[in-house]
Every structure is written in structure tokens, then in C-alpha cells.
Amino acid sequence: MPSRDIERQTFGEGGAVFLTDTGSASGAFCAVLVVADAVFHENTTMSDFTDGTKNLFGTTNSVTVPAGITIYGSFSVVALDSGQVLAYKSL
């Protein structure tokens, strides 16, 4: 990705999807900002995760991620069990 696109993506120019409660979204996402304490569903998937399962938390969906945390990566699915997040779209 050209550095210009990385800069544009960093500032959210690709847009974002706001998810609440048990919401989910599929697509190409580059970051997830936790707006209100959130528990991610076990099928939240990072496109380039290297443990073989490609799931952010595997089967451990009991982790509460506090508000204010941003998780960076290449996500193809963002799904919640609870909370609120902004999933930033990749360019």
C-alpha cells in the first residue's frame, strides 16, 4: 500500500462501521476502536493472524476490552457479544 494511502487510512478516510451489542460486520477493516467496554465474539477474524485459526481471541471470548483501546490489524470480520466499537474500513 502506498504511504499516502496509509496516511489516509490512519485518519479514517475509508469510513467506519459502528457496532453495538451483538452486531457484526464483514469486509476489510484496519482498526477497531472500543467505544464502550466490549467483548468480541469468537469469530472476530484477522486476515493475517498467524496462529492458524485466524481468530482474534480464539475460543476465549470472555475477554473484556476496555473503552479507549484501539486494536490494529487486517480484519475480515468484526463481531461483538457486547459493547460498542468503531470498525475502521481499509482503503
Secondary structure, DSSP 4 states (H G I P E B T S, - for coil): --HHHHHHHHTTTT-EEEEETT-EEEEEEEEEEEEEEEEE-TT-EETT-SSSS-BSSTT-TTPEEPTT-EEEEEEEEEEEEEEEEEEEEP-
